[in-house]
Each structure stands twice: as C-alpha cells, then as structure tokens.
C-alpha cells in the first residue's frame, strides 16, 4: 500500500468519528426544542417502522415546543404511543389536529448528567481517532519491511500525528459547543 493510502484511511476514519459525535450530540436534549430529538423514534406505519418525520410534519414554533402534524388522522395514536414509549421522557399533548411536545427546562442535576453523557460520547470519538492513528502507524511500520525508506515512514508518521491532533481539536470544539448549549439557562 502507498503511504498516501494509509493517510487517507486514517483521515477518513477520523472524519467519521467527528461526524458520528456531531450526530450523537445533536440527539442529546439541551433544554431547547429541536426536530432532531425525534429522529430516533419510529412509528408503526402500515406494518413497517418509519421515522416520525416520514408520517407527519415536524416543526418548532418556539424554543420550548415541538409541533407534530400527522398527515393521516390514524397516525395520532401511533405517534403518541411511540413518543411515550421512547426515552425522550416527554408526554405529548394532543388537541386532535396537532401533537405538541413541551420541552421542560432542565434541572441543574439533569444538565450535569447531560454534560457527562456528552463528555463520554466525545471520549468515544477520541478513542476512534486514536485507533485510526495507531492503525496507520502500524501499517506504515509494516511497509518498512516491504522496502519503504525509514525517512519516508517517519514523515508519514508525523503527518498522521498532525491529522490526529487536528481531529482531537475538532472533537474538543464540538464537545465545548454542546456543553455550552446544555449549560446555558
């Protein structure tokens, strides 16, 4: 394998770790209404499981409310049941036309808990980045045995380390932004 392939593979893995962290943190409730909170919830739709956004219009009329307008009247009960059975911890209010979810303000303990959960997710992403670095460096060391010069290998290793540092910084930035969002009252 070429040196460039090892670097590209490491970069791709690190990029995926950051994207995954971003996606995971977007599902953590920070006291603000967001349609992404419903992404993980599936409803029974004619025998198959579908995301709420596929069977209803989901909007955010204000900072503390999510409004769900099902496209079919028969979906009201299914959507309510799915939300109640989810880990969201919010009871839906149904007026016959719209299902409303009122996002309660977070308590101090809950905020600390969410920051801790976010930090754990950030740490998982960092582990993925470290693993990608380790795999790239191990691959480069094997290439020395196949005839790659040690100077080229050392330069490539330095580049892998630079990639590692860049993505660790990105992870810290993503976590800091989420932490700030959670702790903002």
SEBA-441833 format. One line per field, with one value per atom (N, C-alpha, C): atom name; residue in three letters; x, y, z. Coordinates in steps of 0.05 Angstrom, whole numbers. Layout:
banu <- (CA ...) $
vexfi <- (ALA ...) $
px <- (X ...) $
py <- (Y ...) $
pz <- (Z ...) $
END
This chain:
banu <- (N CA C N CA C N CA C N CA C N CA C N CA C N CA C N CA C N CA C N CA C N CA C N CA C N CA C N CA C N CA C N CA C N CA C N CA C N CA C N CA C N CA C N CA C N CA C N CA C N CA C N CA C N CA C N CA C N CA C N CA C N CA C N CA C N CA C N CA C N CA C N CA C N CA C N CA C N CA C N CA C N CA C N CA C N CA C N CA C N CA C N CA C N CA C N CA C N CA C N CA C N CA C N CA C N CA C N CA C N CA C N CA C N CA C N CA C N CA C N CA C N CA C N CA C N CA C N CA C N CA C N CA C N CA C N CA C N CA C N CA C N CA C N CA C N CA C N CA C N CA C N CA C N CA C N CA C N CA C N CA C N CA C N CA C N CA C N CA C N CA C N CA C N CA C N CA C N CA C N CA C N CA C N CA C N CA C N CA C N CA C N CA C N CA C N CA C N CA C N CA C N CA C N CA C N CA C N CA C N CA C N CA C N CA C N CA C N CA C N CA C N CA C N CA C N CA C N CA C N CA C N CA C N CA C N CA C N CA C N CA C N CA C N CA C N CA C N CA C N CA C N CA C N CA C N CA C N CA C N CA C N CA C N CA C N CA C N CA C N CA C N CA C N CA C N CA C N CA C N CA C N CA C N CA C N CA C N CA C N CA C N CA C N CA C N CA C N CA C N CA C N CA C N CA C N CA C N CA C N CA C N CA C N CA C N CA C N CA C N CA C N CA C N CA C N CA C N CA C N CA C N CA C N CA C N CA C N CA C N CA C N CA C N CA C N CA C N CA C N CA C N CA C N CA C N CA C N CA C N CA C N CA C N CA C N CA C N CA C N CA C) $
vexfi <- (UNK UNK UNK UNK UNK UNK UNK UNK UNK UNK UNK UNK UNK UNK UNK UNK UNK UNK UNK UNK UNK UNK UNK UNK UNK UNK UNK UNK UNK UNK UNK UNK UNK UNK UNK UNK UNK UNK UNK UNK UNK UNK UNK UNK UNK UNK UNK UNK UNK UNK UNK UNK UNK UNK UNK UNK UNK UNK UNK UNK UNK UNK UNK UNK UNK UNK UNK UNK UNK UNK UNK UNK UNK UNK UNK UNK UNK UNK UNK UNK UNK UNK UNK UNK UNK UNK UNK UNK UNK UNK UNK UNK UNK UNK UNK UNK UNK UNK UNK UNK UNK UNK UNK UNK UNK UNK UNK UNK UNK UNK UNK UNK UNK UNK UNK UNK UNK UNK UNK UNK UNK UNK UNK UNK UNK UNK UNK UNK UNK UNK UNK UNK UNK UNK UNK UNK UNK UNK UNK UNK UNK UNK UNK UNK UNK UNK UNK UNK UNK UNK UNK UNK UNK UNK UNK UNK UNK UNK UNK UNK UNK UNK UNK UNK UNK UNK UNK UNK UNK UNK UNK UNK UNK UNK UNK UNK UNK UNK UNK UNK UNK UNK UNK UNK UNK UNK UNK UNK UNK UNK UNK UNK UNK UNK UNK UNK UNK UNK UNK UNK UNK UNK UNK UNK UNK UNK UNK UNK UNK UNK UNK UNK UNK UNK UNK UNK UNK UNK UNK UNK UNK UNK UNK UNK UNK UNK UNK UNK UNK UNK UNK UNK UNK UNK UNK UNK UNK UNK UNK UNK UNK UNK UNK UNK UNK UNK UNK UNK UNK UNK UNK UNK UNK UNK UNK UNK UNK UNK UNK UNK UNK UNK UNK UNK UNK UNK UNK UNK UNK UNK UNK UNK UNK UNK UNK UNK UNK UNK UNK UNK UNK UNK UNK UNK UNK UNK UNK UNK UNK UNK UNK UNK UNK UNK UNK UNK UNK UNK UNK UNK UNK UNK UNK UNK UNK UNK UNK UNK UNK UNK UNK UNK UNK UNK UNK UNK UNK UNK UNK UNK UNK UNK UNK UNK UNK UNK UNK UNK UNK UNK UNK UNK UNK UNK UNK UNK UNK UNK UNK UNK UNK UNK UNK UNK UNK UNK UNK UNK UNK UNK UNK UNK UNK UNK UNK UNK UNK UNK UNK UNK UNK UNK UNK UNK UNK UNK UNK UNK UNK UNK UNK UNK UNK UNK UNK UNK UNK UNK UNK UNK UNK UNK UNK UNK UNK UNK UNK UNK UNK UNK UNK UNK UNK UNK UNK UNK UNK UNK UNK UNK UNK UNK UNK UNK UNK UNK UNK UNK UNK UNK UNK UNK UNK UNK UNK UNK UNK UNK UNK UNK UNK UNK UNK UNK UNK UNK UNK UNK UNK UNK UNK UNK UNK UNK UNK UNK UNK UNK UNK UNK UNK UNK UNK UNK UNK UNK UNK UNK UNK UNK UNK UNK UNK UNK UNK UNK UNK UNK UNK UNK UNK UNK UNK UNK UNK UNK UNK UNK UNK UNK UNK UNK UNK UNK UNK UNK UNK UNK UNK UNK UNK UNK UNK UNK UNK UNK UNK UNK UNK UNK UNK UNK UNK UNK UNK UNK UNK UNK UNK UNK UNK UNK UNK UNK UNK UNK UNK UNK UNK UNK UNK UNK UNK UNK UNK UNK UNK UNK UNK UNK UNK UNK UNK UNK UNK UNK UNK UNK UNK UNK UNK UNK UNK UNK UNK UNK UNK UNK UNK UNK UNK UNK UNK UNK UNK UNK UNK UNK UNK UNK UNK UNK UNK UNK UNK) $
px <- (17 0 18 8 22 19 38 37 11 5 -19 -45 -46 -70 -73 -51 -52 -62 -52 -60 -90 -98 -126 -145 -137 -154 -157 -134 -134 -152 -149 -165 -194 -202 -230 -241 -226 -235 -239 -220 -221 -245 -249 -272 -298 -300 -325 -329 -308 -311 -323 -313 -324 -353 -359 -386 -405 -397 -413 -418 -397 -400 -420 -418 -436 -465 -469 -496 -506 -490 -498 -505 -488 -493 -519 -526 -550 -575 -573 -596 -598 -578 -579 -595 -616 -634 -619 -620 -606 -625 -650 -669 -683 -673 -685 -699 -721 -735 -720 -718 -705 -718 -724 -736 -718 -692 -673 -678 -691 -697 -715 -730 -749 -737 -712 -700 -699 -694 -691 -717 -739 -765 -779 -787 -800 -829 -847 -875 -883 -904 -914 -931 -922 -936 -942 -967 -975 -956 -949 -933 -903 -894 -865 -859 -834 -826 -816 -827 -819 -812 -793 -788 -813 -816 -840 -840 -817 -815 -826 -828 -839 -869 -882 -911 -925 -909 -920 -902 -913 -897 -888 -861 -850 -839 -849 -840 -833 -819 -812 -822 -847 -859 -845 -833 -818 -796 -779 -756 -762 -786 -793 -815 -823 -845 -838 -846 -844 -873 -881 -908 -906 -923 -923 -951 -954 -979 -980 -993 -994 -1009 -1000 -1013 -1039 -1041 -1065 -1075 -1102 -1114 -1107 -1104 -1099 -1072 -1054 -1027 -1024 -1045 -1044 -1036 -1052 -1047 -1019 -1012 -986 -963 -964 -943 -941 -965 -965 -953 -962 -952 -921 -911 -882 -867 -878 -864 -864 -887 -889 -870 -868 -851 -821 -815 -787 -773 -747 -731 -731 -748 -749 -758 -776 -785 -804 -818 -837 -864 -885 -912 -925 -934 -946 -974 -981 -1008 -1021 -1045 -1058 -1085 -1088 -1114 -1131 -1124 -1140 -1129 -1113 -1101 -1071 -1060 -1031 -1023 -1000 -989 -967 -968 -948 -931 -905 -886 -874 -879 -868 -842 -820 -794 -791 -790 -787 -759 -756 -729 -713 -688 -671 -664 -664 -654 -624 -612 -583 -571 -583 -573 -575 -597 -600 -580 -574 -554 -527 -520 -494 -493 -515 -517 -513 -526 -524 -495 -482 -455 -437 -442 -427 -431 -456 -462 -448 -449 -435 -405 -394 -365 -358 -375 -370 -370 -389 -390 -365 -357 -332 -308 -307 -285 -285 -309 -311 -300 -306 -296 -266 -255 -226 -213 -225 -214 -213 -234 -235 -213 -208 -186 -159 -155 -130 -126 -148 -146 -138 -150 -143 -113 -103 -75 -58 -65 -49 -48 -72 -73 -55 -56 -40 -10 -2 26 36 19 26 29 11 13 38 45 70 94 95 118 121 98 99 111 105 115 146 158 188 199 186 196 193 174 169 186 203 222 217 199 195 218 228 251 241 259 251 246 259 254 226 217 190 170 176 158 155 178 178 162 165 150 120 113 85 74 90 81 76 92 88 62 57 32 8 10 -12 -17 5 3 -11 -4 -17 -47 -54 -82 -96 -83 -94 -99 -79 -82 -105 -107 -128 -155 -159 -186 -192 -171 -175 -185 -174 -182 -211 -218 -246 -265 -258 -275 -279 -257 -259 -277 -275 -292 -322 -328 -355 -367 -351 -359 -364 -345 -347 -373 -379 -403 -428 -428 -451 -453 -431 -430 -442 -433 -443 -473 -482 -511 -527 -517 -531 -531 -509 -507 -519 -526 -539 -568 -575 -602 -620) $
py <- (-24 0 25 45 71 85 103 119 136 147 164 149 123 107 105 101 100 126 148 175 179 172 176 159 134 117 128 138 149 174 191 216 210 190 182 172 155 145 167 186 208 226 231 248 235 209 194 196 195 196 223 245 272 274 264 266 250 226 210 225 237 252 275 289 311 302 280 268 259 245 235 258 278 301 316 316 330 317 292 278 282 294 298 324 322 345 366 391 412 433 425 445 461 458 472 452 461 444 441 416 411 387 388 365 340 344 321 303 314 298 274 277 256 236 241 224 195 188 160 146 160 148 138 113 101 95 99 93 70 55 34 46 43 55 33 23 1 -22 -31 -55 -51 -27 -23 1 2 23 46 70 94 116 134 158 176 190 209 229 238 258 247 220 208 207 210 207 233 254 278 302 325 350 357 360 366 395 412 440 449 471 482 511 515 542 561 550 567 550 562 549 525 524 502 483 485 469 456 430 416 410 417 412 390 369 347 346 350 349 324 302 278 283 269 272 256 235 219 219 221 221 195 173 147 146 165 164 178 193 207 187 166 147 133 126 113 131 157 176 180 185 189 165 141 116 114 120 118 138 162 183 175 165 157 134 115 91 97 121 127 136 141 150 181 194 223 235 221 230 254 257 279 268 278 269 287 274 291 301 325 336 336 325 322 338 356 371 363 340 330 338 359 368 368 374 376 362 348 337 356 366 384 371 376 367 392 396 418 409 422 415 429 414 427 437 459 469 448 446 426 434 415 420 420 431 432 404 385 357 345 350 339 350 376 389 376 371 358 330 316 289 290 309 311 318 336 343 318 303 278 259 256 238 248 274 286 281 284 280 251 232 204 199 212 209 221 244 257 239 226 208 184 173 151 160 184 194 196 206 208 181 161 133 124 130 123 136 162 177 165 158 146 119 103 77 80 100 105 113 129 136 111 95 71 52 48 30 41 67 78 75 80 78 49 31 2 -6 3 -3 8 33 45 30 20 5 -21 -33 -58 -52 -28 -21 -19 -13 -11 -39 -60 -87 -94 -80 -84 -66 -50 -34 -4 6 35 46 69 80 91 90 99 129 145 174 179 166 169 161 139 128 148 160 179 204 213 237 230 207 199 196 186 183 211 230 258 269 263 272 260 234 221 234 241 255 282 296 322 319 299 293 287 270 263 288 306 330 348 350 366 356 330 318 318 315 317 345 365 393 397 385 387 375 351 338 355 367 385 409 420 443 435 411 402 398 385 380 406 425 451 465 465 478 465 438 424 430 430 435 463 482 510 511 496 495 483 462 449 466 480 495 523 532 558 555 572 571 590) $
pz <- (0 0 0 -13 -13 13 20 44 44 20 18 25 19 25 56 70 99 111 100 110 103 79 71 89 93 110 138 149 176 177 156 155 153 136 134 160 174 200 220 221 240 233 208 199 207 203 211 241 257 286 294 281 287 278 254 244 263 271 289 315 326 351 347 326 320 319 305 302 329 345 371 390 390 408 400 375 366 377 385 397 427 439 468 473 489 494 511 501 515 525 530 540 518 494 471 453 441 422 396 386 361 348 323 309 310 314 315 339 360 383 376 355 347 327 318 297 304 329 336 341 341 347 322 322 299 306 286 290 271 279 263 241 216 193 173 173 155 156 180 184 184 178 179 198 207 225 209 214 199 219 212 229 229 251 253 230 222 200 173 171 146 146 169 171 181 187 197 192 194 191 219 223 249 248 266 266 294 297 323 323 334 334 354 375 393 406 423 434 452 462 481 471 446 436 409 406 381 373 348 339 318 321 301 290 263 250 232 241 224 198 177 151 150 167 168 197 201 228 243 228 241 255 248 259 286 295 321 344 346 368 366 341 337 345 337 343 373 386 415 429 421 434 431 407 402 420 422 439 468 478 506 512 493 497 492 482 476 502 499 522 524 509 508 535 548 575 574 552 549 542 556 550 529 507 485 493 482 485 458 456 431 431 412 411 387 375 353 326 325 300 300 324 327 353 352 377 385 409 419 440 438 459 472 497 512 525 517 527 554 576 602 606 622 627 643 638 652 680 698 725 725 746 747 747 761 761 734 720 693 674 677 660 664 689 695 683 685 674 644 630 601 593 608 602 605 625 630 607 598 575 550 545 522 523 547 551 544 552 547 516 502 473 460 470 460 464 487 493 474 468 449 422 413 388 388 411 414 412 424 422 393 378 350 334 340 327 334 360 368 354 352 339 309 296 268 265 284 284 287 307 313 289 276 253 230 225 204 210 235 242 240 250 247 218 201 173 160 168 157 167 191 202 186 179 163 135 125 98 97 120 121 114 124 118 88 75 47 29 42 26 28 44 47 63 55 70 97 116 143 144 128 127 118 97 87 108 121 142 165 173 196 188 163 154 153 144 143 171 189 217 229 222 232 220 195 183 196 203 217 244 258 284 281 259 254 250 234 230 256 272 299 316 317 333 323 296 284 292 290 296 326 342 371 378 365 370 361 338 328 348 359 378 403 412 436 430 405 398 397 385 383 412 429 456 471 468 483 474 449 439 451 452 464 494 507 536 542 526 529 524 504 497 521 532 554 579 585 610 608 584 580 590 609 621 606) $
END
